[in-house]
Amino acid sequence: MSLLAELKCITDALNIPAQTSIFDAPAPDKYIVFTPIVDDYHLFADNKPNVDVEEVRISYFDKGNYLAGKKAIENAVIAAEITITDRRYLGHEDDTGYHHYAIDVAKNYQIEEE
């Protein structure tokens, strides 16, 4: 499974609509956009990668009080054993009315030989 797939399962369980890269549907009062940040091989043995590191930014948009949604996302990510590498409030978008909060996450995946 990939990090994007795991995050999609989490947001589905939280009933928060989510898409990757852009949200092209009519935007509800709260939604998530996943932005892949890094796919990297960190550990090698015998000139072959052993670990694939995936990093994704979770951009959470909410027209109301974003704190409850932010906390629910963080708790679900931690429960899924995904590492939170950064969290930050990016501001209120006056033109759309959304609060924008970003949560950067990462997970290591063991590469299995075929």
A tleap script that builds the chain and sets N, CA, C and O, in Angstrom:
source leaprc.protein.ff14SB
mol = sequence {
  NMET SER LEU LEU ALA GLU LEU LYS CYS ILE
  THR ASP ALA LEU ASN ILE PRO ALA GLN THR
  SER ILE PHE ASP ALA PRO ALA PRO ASP LYS
  TYR ILE VAL PHE THR PRO ILE VAL ASP ASP
  TYR HIE LEU PHE ALA ASP ASN LYS PRO ASN
  VAL ASP VAL GLU GLU VAL ARG ILE SER TYR
  PHE ASP LYS GLY ASN TYR LEU ALA GLY LYS
  LYS ALA ILE GLU ASN ALA VAL ILE ALA ALA
  GLU ILE THR ILE THR ASP ARG ARG TYR LEU
  GLY HIE GLU ASP ASP THR GLY TYR HIE HIE
  TYR ALA ILE ASP VAL ALA LYS ASN TYR GLN
  ILE GLU GLU CGLU
}
set mol.1.N position { 0.846 -1.176 0.000 }
set mol.1.CA position { 0.000 0.000 0.000 }
set mol.1.C position { 0.890 1.237 0.000 }
set mol.1.O position { 2.001 1.203 0.528 }
set mol.2.N position { 0.415 2.313 -0.581 }
set mol.2.CA position { 1.172 3.562 -0.609 }
set mol.2.C position { 0.664 4.502 0.480 }
set mol.2.O position { -0.405 4.290 1.052 }
set mol.3.N position { 1.448 5.542 0.755 }
set mol.3.CA position { 1.040 6.527 1.750 }
set mol.3.C position { -0.240 7.229 1.305 }
set mol.3.O position { -1.131 7.461 2.123 }
set mol.4.N position { -0.344 7.567 0.026 }
set mol.4.CA position { -1.573 8.208 -0.455 }
set mol.4.C position { -2.790 7.318 -0.232 }
set mol.4.O position { -3.851 7.804 0.160 }
set mol.5.N position { -2.645 6.031 -0.476 }
set mol.5.CA position { -3.760 5.101 -0.270 }
set mol.5.C position { -4.133 5.016 1.211 }
set mol.5.O position { -5.315 4.987 1.556 }
set mol.6.N position { -3.135 4.976 2.077 }
set mol.6.CA position { -3.420 4.939 3.518 }
set mol.6.C position { -4.128 6.207 3.973 }
set mol.6.O position { -5.075 6.146 4.757 }
set mol.7.N position { -3.668 7.362 3.482 }
set mol.7.CA position { -4.287 8.626 3.869 }
set mol.7.C position { -5.718 8.725 3.353 }
set mol.7.O position { -6.584 9.280 4.029 }
set mol.8.N position { -5.967 8.199 2.177 }
set mol.8.CA position { -7.327 8.212 1.633 }
set mol.8.C position { -8.259 7.370 2.502 }
set mol.8.O position { -9.406 7.753 2.735 }
set mol.9.N position { -7.776 6.237 2.978 }
set mol.9.CA position { -8.576 5.408 3.895 }
set mol.9.C position { -8.891 6.168 5.185 }
set mol.9.O position { -10.003 6.087 5.707 }
set mol.10.N position { -7.905 6.902 5.687 }
set mol.10.CA position { -8.094 7.686 6.917 }
set mol.10.C position { -9.150 8.763 6.709 }
set mol.10.O position { -10.060 8.908 7.525 }
set mol.11.N position { -9.034 9.519 5.619 }
set mol.11.CA position { -9.994 10.601 5.396 }
set mol.11.C position { -11.390 10.065 5.092 }
set mol.11.O position { -12.385 10.691 5.457 }
set mol.12.N position { -11.473 8.908 4.426 }
set mol.12.CA position { -12.783 8.286 4.206 }
set mol.12.C position { -13.432 7.935 5.541 }
set mol.12.O position { -14.627 8.160 5.734 }
set mol.13.N position { -12.637 7.382 6.465 }
set mol.13.CA position { -13.158 7.023 7.788 }
set mol.13.C position { -13.600 8.261 8.578 }
set mol.13.O position { -14.516 8.184 9.397 }
set mol.14.N position { -12.945 9.400 8.328 }
set mol.14.CA position { -13.296 10.651 9.011 }
set mol.14.C position { -14.415 11.415 8.288 }
set mol.14.O position { -14.856 12.468 8.748 }
set mol.15.N position { -14.864 10.871 7.155 }
set mol.15.CA position { -15.898 11.520 6.333 }
set mol.15.C position { -15.498 12.917 5.871 }
set mol.15.O position { -16.316 13.837 5.842 }
set mol.16.N position { -14.216 13.058 5.508 }
set mol.16.CA position { -13.724 14.315 4.953 }
set mol.16.C position { -13.353 14.047 3.494 }
set mol.16.O position { -12.470 13.231 3.230 }
set mol.17.N position { -14.005 14.712 2.548 }
set mol.17.CA position { -13.665 14.499 1.138 }
set mol.17.C position { -12.198 14.852 0.881 }
set mol.17.O position { -11.688 15.836 1.416 }
set mol.18.N position { -11.524 14.044 0.059 }
set mol.18.CA position { -10.109 14.277 -0.223 }
set mol.18.C position { -9.788 13.886 -1.653 }
set mol.18.O position { -10.352 12.941 -2.206 }
set mol.19.N position { -8.866 14.638 -2.235 }
set mol.19.CA position { -8.353 14.334 -3.562 }
set mol.19.C position { -6.864 14.631 -3.576 }
set mol.19.O position { -6.347 15.311 -2.689 }
set mol.20.N position { -6.175 14.114 -4.595 }
set mol.20.CA position { -4.739 14.317 -4.729 }
set mol.20.C position { -4.458 15.450 -5.707 }
set mol.20.O position { -5.033 15.513 -6.793 }
set mol.21.N position { -3.566 16.339 -5.302 }
set mol.21.CA position { -3.050 17.475 -6.076 }
set mol.21.C position { -4.019 18.642 -6.201 }
set mol.21.O position { -3.638 19.775 -5.906 }
set mol.22.N position { -5.258 18.408 -6.627 }
set mol.22.CA position { -6.255 19.483 -6.686 }
set mol.22.C position { -7.604 18.915 -6.257 }
set mol.22.O position { -7.843 17.711 -6.353 }
set mol.23.N position { -8.469 19.786 -5.790 }
set mol.23.CA position { -9.844 19.377 -5.474 }
set mol.23.C position { -10.711 19.941 -6.582 }
set mol.23.O position { -11.046 21.126 -6.579 }
set mol.24.N position { -11.074 19.088 -7.533 }
set mol.24.CA position { -11.757 19.578 -8.728 }
set mol.24.C position { -13.282 19.481 -8.654 }
set mol.24.O position { -13.974 19.921 -9.573 }
set mol.25.N position { -13.803 18.919 -7.587 }
set mol.25.CA position { -15.254 18.879 -7.391 }
set mol.25.C position { -15.685 20.182 -6.708 }
set mol.25.O position { -14.847 20.902 -6.165 }
set mol.26.N position { -16.978 20.485 -6.733 }
set mol.26.CA position { -17.424 21.648 -5.952 }
set mol.26.C position { -17.013 21.456 -4.485 }
set mol.26.O position { -17.309 20.428 -3.877 }
set mol.27.N position { -16.345 22.436 -3.942 }
set mol.27.CA position { -15.753 22.302 -2.603 }
set mol.27.C position { -16.822 22.379 -1.506 }
set mol.27.O position { -17.617 23.318 -1.466 }
set mol.28.N position { -16.826 21.376 -0.616 }
set mol.28.CA position { -17.718 21.434 0.549 }
set mol.28.C position { -17.117 22.356 1.610 }
set mol.28.O position { -16.086 22.985 1.370 }
set mol.29.N position { -17.751 22.441 2.772 }
set mol.29.CA position { -17.269 23.334 3.825 }
set mol.29.C position { -15.921 22.902 4.400 }
set mol.29.O position { -15.182 23.724 4.941 }
set mol.30.N position { -15.603 21.615 4.283 }
set mol.30.CA position { -14.275 21.150 4.680 }
set mol.30.C position { -13.853 20.044 3.725 }
set mol.30.O position { -14.657 19.208 3.312 }
set mol.31.N position { -12.568 20.063 3.387 }
set mol.31.CA position { -12.029 19.060 2.475 }
set mol.31.C position { -10.515 19.032 2.601 }
set mol.31.O position { -9.910 19.893 3.240 }
set mol.32.N position { -9.908 18.012 1.970 }
set mol.32.CA position { -8.456 17.812 2.035 }
set mol.32.C position { -7.897 17.658 0.633 }
set mol.32.O position { -8.521 17.065 -0.248 }
set mol.33.N position { -6.702 18.207 0.449 }
set mol.33.CA position { -5.933 17.985 -0.770 }
set mol.33.C position { -4.600 17.367 -0.356 }
set mol.33.O position { -3.884 17.921 0.478 }
set mol.34.N position { -4.269 16.208 -0.946 }
set mol.34.CA position { -2.980 15.557 -0.709 }
set mol.34.C position { -1.997 16.018 -1.783 }
set mol.34.O position { -2.308 15.981 -2.973 }
set mol.35.N position { -0.822 16.446 -1.362 }
set mol.35.CA position { 0.232 16.823 -2.300 }
set mol.35.C position { 1.457 15.963 -2.017 }
set mol.35.O position { 2.077 16.111 -0.965 }
set mol.36.N position { 1.819 15.065 -2.937 }
set mol.36.CA position { 3.050 14.287 -2.735 }
set mol.36.C position { 4.253 15.232 -2.676 }
set mol.36.O position { 4.383 16.139 -3.498 }
set mol.37.N position { 5.127 15.008 -1.694 }
set mol.37.CA position { 6.307 15.862 -1.527 }
set mol.37.C position { 7.563 15.135 -1.972 }
set mol.37.O position { 8.340 15.654 -2.772 }
set mol.38.N position { 7.761 13.919 -1.445 }
set mol.38.CA position { 9.004 13.190 -1.715 }
set mol.38.C position { 8.714 11.700 -1.814 }
set mol.38.O position { 7.923 11.154 -1.045 }
set mol.39.N position { 9.358 11.060 -2.762 }
set mol.39.CA position { 9.486 9.603 -2.821 }
set mol.39.C position { 10.981 9.363 -2.923 }
set mol.39.O position { 11.610 9.780 -3.895 }
set mol.40.N position { 11.558 8.698 -1.933 }
set mol.40.CA position { 13.011 8.585 -1.904 }
set mol.40.C position { 13.417 7.215 -1.376 }
set mol.40.O position { 12.702 6.595 -0.589 }
set mol.41.N position { 14.574 6.762 -1.824 }
set mol.41.CA position { 15.178 5.549 -1.281 }
set mol.41.C position { 16.266 5.978 -0.316 }
set mol.41.O position { 17.232 6.628 -0.716 }
set mol.42.N position { 16.118 5.620 0.960 }
set mol.42.CA position { 17.092 6.038 1.962 }
set mol.42.C position { 18.113 4.965 2.306 }
set mol.42.O position { 19.273 5.283 2.570 }
set mol.43.N position { 17.713 3.729 2.309 }
set mol.43.CA position { 18.615 2.655 2.716 }
set mol.43.C position { 18.880 1.722 1.547 }
set mol.43.O position { 17.967 1.326 0.822 }
set mol.44.N position { 20.156 1.380 1.381 }
set mol.44.CA position { 20.568 0.509 0.282 }
set mol.44.C position { 21.379 -0.662 0.818 }
set mol.44.O position { 22.034 -0.563 1.856 }
set mol.45.N position { 21.323 -1.767 0.093 }
set mol.45.CA position { 22.180 -2.917 0.361 }
set mol.45.C position { 22.404 -3.623 -0.970 }
set mol.45.O position { 21.458 -3.863 -1.721 }
set mol.46.N position { 23.641 -3.949 -1.253 }
set mol.46.CA position { 23.975 -4.607 -2.521 }
set mol.46.C position { 23.465 -3.813 -3.725 }
set mol.46.O position { 22.972 -4.382 -4.699 }
set mol.47.N position { 23.595 -2.482 -3.635 }
set mol.47.CA position { 23.194 -1.567 -4.710 }
set mol.47.C position { 21.703 -1.595 -5.026 }
set mol.47.O position { 21.286 -1.178 -6.107 }
set mol.48.N position { 20.906 -2.083 -4.091 }
set mol.48.CA position { 19.459 -2.111 -4.274 }
set mol.48.C position { 18.805 -1.362 -3.118 }
set mol.48.O position { 19.244 -1.484 -1.975 }
set mol.49.N position { 17.757 -0.587 -3.405 }
set mol.49.CA position { 17.066 0.100 -2.311 }
set mol.49.C position { 16.301 -0.893 -1.437 }
set mol.49.O position { 15.697 -1.845 -1.932 }
set mol.50.N position { 16.340 -0.649 -0.135 }
set mol.50.CA position { 15.615 -1.490 0.818 }
set mol.50.C position { 14.384 -0.805 1.398 }
set mol.50.O position { 13.420 -1.465 1.788 }
set mol.51.N position { 14.425 0.534 1.451 }
set mol.51.CA position { 13.334 1.285 2.070 }
set mol.51.C position { 12.924 2.428 1.150 }
set mol.51.O position { 13.760 3.197 0.676 }
set mol.52.N position { 11.631 2.522 0.911 }
set mol.52.CA position { 11.059 3.626 0.142 }
set mol.52.C position { 10.401 4.576 1.135 }
set mol.52.O position { 9.511 4.176 1.886 }
set mol.53.N position { 10.835 5.831 1.141 }
set mol.53.CA position { 10.262 6.834 2.034 }
set mol.53.C position { 9.312 7.714 1.222 }
set mol.53.O position { 9.703 8.308 0.217 }
set mol.54.N position { 8.070 7.786 1.669 }
set mol.54.CA position { 7.074 8.624 1.009 }
set mol.54.C position { 6.658 9.738 1.957 }
set mol.54.O position { 6.417 9.505 3.142 }
set mol.55.N position { 6.576 10.957 1.420 }
set mol.55.CA position { 6.134 12.111 2.192 }
set mol.55.C position { 5.003 12.806 1.444 }
set mol.55.O position { 5.052 12.951 0.222 }
set mol.56.N position { 3.985 13.236 2.186 }
set mol.56.CA position { 2.810 13.874 1.614 }
set mol.56.C position { 2.400 15.044 2.495 }
set mol.56.O position { 2.470 14.961 3.721 }
set mol.57.N position { 1.973 16.133 1.866 }
set mol.57.CA position { 1.370 17.241 2.619 }
set mol.57.C position { -0.141 17.066 2.582 }
set mol.57.O position { -0.737 16.901 1.517 }
set mol.58.N position { -0.750 17.106 3.764 }
set mol.58.CA position { -2.200 17.085 3.901 }
set mol.58.C position { -2.624 18.543 4.077 }
set mol.58.O position { -2.365 19.144 5.120 }
set mol.59.N position { -3.270 19.107 3.070 }
set mol.59.CA position { -3.793 20.475 3.180 }
set mol.59.C position { -5.262 20.371 3.558 }
set mol.59.O position { -6.091 19.894 2.783 }
set mol.60.N position { -5.562 20.826 4.761 }
set mol.60.CA position { -6.923 20.747 5.292 }
set mol.60.C position { -7.559 22.125 5.185 }
set mol.60.O position { -7.022 23.110 5.690 }
set mol.61.N position { -8.711 22.182 4.520 }
set mol.61.CA position { -9.440 23.431 4.340 }
set mol.61.C position { -10.772 23.327 5.067 }
set mol.61.O position { -11.498 22.346 4.908 }
set mol.62.N position { -11.095 24.353 5.875 }
set mol.62.CA position { -12.326 24.324 6.661 }
set mol.62.C position { -12.873 25.736 6.775 }
set mol.62.O position { -12.149 26.665 7.133 }
set mol.63.N position { -14.159 25.894 6.468 }
set mol.63.CA position { -14.793 27.216 6.575 }
set mol.63.C position { -15.211 27.541 8.006 }
set mol.63.O position { -15.500 28.695 8.321 }
set mol.64.N position { -15.242 26.537 8.865 }
set mol.64.CA position { -15.642 26.756 10.253 }
set mol.64.C position { -14.432 26.719 11.171 }
set mol.64.O position { -13.339 27.162 10.816 }
set mol.65.N position { -14.658 26.177 12.365 }
set mol.65.CA position { -13.570 26.014 13.321 }
set mol.65.C position { -12.739 24.806 12.896 }
set mol.65.O position { -13.195 23.668 13.005 }
set mol.66.N position { -11.538 25.049 12.420 }
set mol.66.CA position { -10.696 23.986 11.869 }
set mol.66.C position { -10.041 23.109 12.937 }
set mol.66.O position { -9.523 22.041 12.612 }
set mol.67.N position { -10.051 23.532 14.199 }
set mol.67.CA position { -9.287 22.837 15.239 }
set mol.67.C position { -9.753 21.407 15.486 }
set mol.67.O position { -8.920 20.520 15.671 }
set mol.68.N position { -11.055 21.161 15.493 }
set mol.68.CA position { -11.550 19.797 15.735 }
set mol.68.C position { -11.159 18.874 14.589 }
set mol.68.O position { -10.725 17.747 14.830 }
set mol.69.N position { -11.302 19.323 13.366 }
set mol.69.CA position { -10.914 18.519 12.216 }
set mol.69.C position { -9.427 18.249 12.176 }
set mol.69.O position { -9.003 17.132 11.880 }
set mol.70.N position { -8.629 19.266 12.471 }
set mol.70.CA position { -7.173 19.124 12.514 }
set mol.70.C position { -6.780 18.066 13.533 }
set mol.70.O position { -5.946 17.207 13.248 }
set mol.71.N position { -7.370 18.122 14.705 }
set mol.71.CA position { -7.058 17.162 15.768 }
set mol.71.C position { -7.474 15.745 15.364 }
set mol.71.O position { -6.739 14.790 15.616 }
set mol.72.N position { -8.632 15.605 14.748 }
set mol.72.CA position { -9.094 14.281 14.316 }
set mol.72.C position { -8.149 13.688 13.272 }
set mol.72.O position { -7.842 12.497 13.317 }
set mol.73.N position { -7.691 14.510 12.337 }
set mol.73.CA position { -6.742 14.043 11.316 }
set mol.73.C position { -5.437 13.615 11.975 }
set mol.73.O position { -4.920 12.534 11.692 }
set mol.74.N position { -4.909 14.452 12.846 }
set mol.74.CA position { -3.645 14.125 13.526 }
set mol.74.C position { -3.761 12.832 14.319 }
set mol.74.O position { -2.870 11.985 14.244 }
set mol.75.N position { -4.833 12.663 15.074 }
set mol.75.CA position { -5.013 11.443 15.869 }
set mol.75.C position { -5.092 10.209 14.989 }
set mol.75.O position { -4.512 9.174 15.319 }
set mol.76.N position { -5.809 10.306 13.862 }
set mol.76.CA position { -5.944 9.165 12.958 }
set mol.76.C position { -4.619 8.832 12.281 }
set mol.76.O position { -4.298 7.659 12.092 }
set mol.77.N position { -3.855 9.846 11.919 }
set mol.77.CA position { -2.546 9.627 11.288 }
set mol.77.C position { -1.593 8.946 12.275 }
set mol.77.O position { -0.896 7.996 11.916 }
set mol.78.N position { -1.566 9.425 13.493 }
set mol.78.CA position { -0.700 8.829 14.520 }
set mol.78.C position { -1.134 7.392 14.812 }
set mol.78.O position { -0.287 6.511 14.965 }
set mol.79.N position { -2.435 7.150 14.891 }
set mol.79.CA position { -2.936 5.794 15.146 }
set mol.79.C position { -2.548 4.838 14.022 }
set mol.79.O position { -2.385 3.641 14.257 }
set mol.80.N position { -2.400 5.356 12.802 }
set mol.80.CA position { -2.005 4.524 11.661 }
set mol.80.C position { -0.484 4.371 11.561 }
set mol.80.O position { 0.028 3.833 10.579 }
set mol.81.N position { 0.225 4.845 12.574 }
set mol.81.CA position { 1.694 4.760 12.637 }
set mol.81.C position { 2.366 5.473 11.472 }
set mol.81.O position { 3.347 4.989 10.906 }
set mol.82.N position { 1.818 6.632 11.127 }
set mol.82.CA position { 2.395 7.519 10.127 }
set mol.82.C position { 3.012 8.682 10.884 }
set mol.82.O position { 2.394 9.217 11.805 }
set mol.83.N position { 4.221 9.081 10.510 }
set mol.83.CA position { 4.942 10.133 11.214 }
set mol.83.C position { 4.502 11.513 10.734 }
set mol.83.O position { 4.446 11.768 9.532 }
set mol.84.N position { 4.192 12.394 11.671 }
set mol.84.CA position { 3.917 13.798 11.353 }
set mol.84.C position { 5.248 14.536 11.425 }
set mol.84.O position { 5.895 14.555 12.473 }
set mol.85.N position { 5.659 15.146 10.309 }
set mol.85.CA position { 6.953 15.835 10.264 }
set mol.85.C position { 6.823 17.341 10.420 }
set mol.85.O position { 7.797 18.009 10.765 }
set mol.86.N position { 5.632 17.892 10.170 }
set mol.86.CA position { 5.434 19.339 10.297 }
set mol.86.C position { 3.941 19.620 10.347 }
set mol.86.O position { 3.142 18.911 9.735 }
set mol.87.N position { 3.575 20.663 11.083 }
set mol.87.CA position { 2.194 21.135 11.151 }
set mol.87.C position { 2.241 22.653 11.162 }
set mol.87.O position { 3.053 23.251 11.867 }
set mol.88.N position { 1.364 23.278 10.376 }
set mol.88.CA position { 1.342 24.735 10.414 }
set mol.88.C position { 0.035 25.297 9.872 }
set mol.88.O position { -0.556 24.775 8.927 }
set mol.89.N position { -0.385 26.368 10.503 }
set mol.89.CA position { -1.547 27.111 10.033 }
set mol.89.C position { -1.060 28.056 8.947 }
set mol.89.O position { -0.191 28.893 9.193 }
set mol.90.N position { -1.611 27.927 7.756 }
set mol.90.CA position { -1.165 28.756 6.638 }
set mol.90.C position { -2.007 30.015 6.471 }
set mol.90.O position { -1.661 30.895 5.682 }
set mol.91.N position { -3.096 30.104 7.201 }
set mol.91.CA position { -3.871 31.334 7.196 }
set mol.91.C position { -5.298 31.150 6.734 }
set mol.91.O position { -5.720 30.069 6.323 }
set mol.92.N position { -6.024 32.254 6.819 }
set mol.92.CA position { -7.410 32.301 6.359 }
set mol.92.C position { -7.406 32.876 4.955 }
set mol.92.O position { -6.823 33.931 4.706 }
set mol.93.N position { -8.059 32.177 4.040 }
set mol.93.CA position { -8.145 32.645 2.664 }
set mol.93.C position { -9.407 33.497 2.530 }
set mol.93.O position { -10.517 32.978 2.409 }
set mol.94.N position { -9.214 34.787 2.555 }
set mol.94.CA position { -10.356 35.708 2.571 }
set mol.94.C position { -11.237 35.578 1.332 }
set mol.94.O position { -12.451 35.769 1.413 }
set mol.95.N position { -10.645 35.257 0.196 }
set mol.95.CA position { -11.437 35.173 -1.028 }
set mol.95.C position { -12.343 33.936 -1.060 }
set mol.95.O position { -13.377 33.952 -1.728 }
set mol.96.N position { -11.968 32.866 -0.346 }
set mol.96.CA position { -12.789 31.647 -0.330 }
set mol.96.C position { -13.473 31.402 1.010 }
set mol.96.O position { -14.468 30.679 1.072 }
set mol.97.N position { -12.954 31.991 2.076 }
set mol.97.CA position { -13.518 31.792 3.407 }
set mol.97.C position { -12.984 30.581 4.142 }
set mol.97.O position { -13.494 30.235 5.207 }
set mol.98.N position { -11.961 29.923 3.595 }
set mol.98.CA position { -11.407 28.724 4.208 }
set mol.98.C position { -10.202 29.043 5.083 }
set mol.98.O position { -9.369 29.885 4.746 }
set mol.99.N position { -10.131 28.333 6.237 }
set mol.99.CA position { -8.884 28.254 6.994 }
set mol.99.C position { -8.059 27.164 6.314 }
set mol.99.O position { -8.603 26.134 5.917 }
set mol.100.N position { -6.760 27.383 6.179 }
set mol.100.CA position { -5.881 26.403 5.526 }
set mol.100.C position { -4.844 25.952 6.543 }
set mol.100.O position { -4.064 26.757 7.052 }
set mol.101.N position { -4.845 24.657 6.831 }
set mol.101.CA position { -3.905 24.066 7.779 }
set mol.101.C position { -3.171 22.938 7.065 }
set mol.101.O position { -3.799 22.116 6.398 }
set mol.102.N position { -1.856 22.891 7.195 }
set mol.102.CA position { -1.044 21.873 6.522 }
set mol.102.C position { -0.417 20.940 7.542 }
set mol.102.O position { 0.118 21.370 8.563 }
set mol.103.N position { -0.497 19.646 7.237 }
set mol.103.CA position { 0.130 18.608 8.053 }
set mol.103.C position { 0.989 17.782 7.109 }
set mol.103.O position { 0.470 17.123 6.208 }
set mol.104.N position { 2.307 17.815 7.315 }
set mol.104.CA position { 3.216 17.017 6.493 }
set mol.104.C position { 3.463 15.693 7.195 }
set mol.104.O position { 3.724 15.655 8.397 }
set mol.105.N position { 3.378 14.602 6.430 }
set mol.105.CA position { 3.522 13.266 6.994 }
set mol.105.C position { 4.500 12.441 6.172 }
set mol.105.O position { 4.740 12.730 4.999 }
set mol.106.N position { 5.061 11.417 6.795 }
set mol.106.CA position { 6.012 10.527 6.105 }
set mol.106.C position { 5.858 9.119 6.638 }
set mol.106.O position { 5.456 8.897 7.780 }
set mol.107.N position { 6.194 8.164 5.762 }
set mol.107.CA position { 6.190 6.761 6.194 }
set mol.107.C position { 7.214 6.001 5.379 }
set mol.107.O position { 7.380 6.237 4.182 }
set mol.108.N position { 7.903 5.080 6.047 }
set mol.108.CA position { 8.871 4.203 5.388 }
set mol.108.C position { 8.176 2.902 5.012 }
set mol.108.O position { 7.425 2.329 5.801 }
set mol.109.N position { 8.442 2.446 3.785 }
set mol.109.CA position { 7.909 1.176 3.310 }
set mol.109.C position { 9.070 0.266 2.929 }
set mol.109.O position { 9.933 0.638 2.134 }
set mol.110.N position { 9.075 -0.916 3.499 }
set mol.110.CA position { 10.102 -1.913 3.168 }
set mol.110.C position { 9.879 -2.395 1.749 }
set mol.110.O position { 8.759 -2.747 1.380 }
set mol.111.N position { 10.933 -2.412 0.951 }
set mol.111.CA position { 10.833 -2.885 -0.426 }
set mol.111.C position { 11.055 -4.391 -0.407 }
set mol.111.O position { 12.068 -4.879 0.093 }
set mol.112.N position { 10.105 -5.103 -0.950 }
set mol.112.CA position { 10.182 -6.556 -0.975 }
set mol.112.C position { 10.696 -7.025 -2.322 }
set mol.112.O position { 10.301 -6.507 -3.366 }
set mol.113.N position { 11.570 -7.997 -2.291 }
set mol.113.CA position { 12.081 -8.550 -3.543 }
set mol.113.C position { 11.015 -9.397 -4.198 }
set mol.113.O position { 10.245 -10.088 -3.530 }
set mol.114.N position { 10.984 -9.331 -5.518 }
set mol.114.CA position { 9.979 -10.096 -6.261 }
set mol.114.C position { 10.449 -11.483 -6.555 }
set mol.114.O position { 9.724 -12.262 -7.175 }
savepdb mol mol.pdb
quit
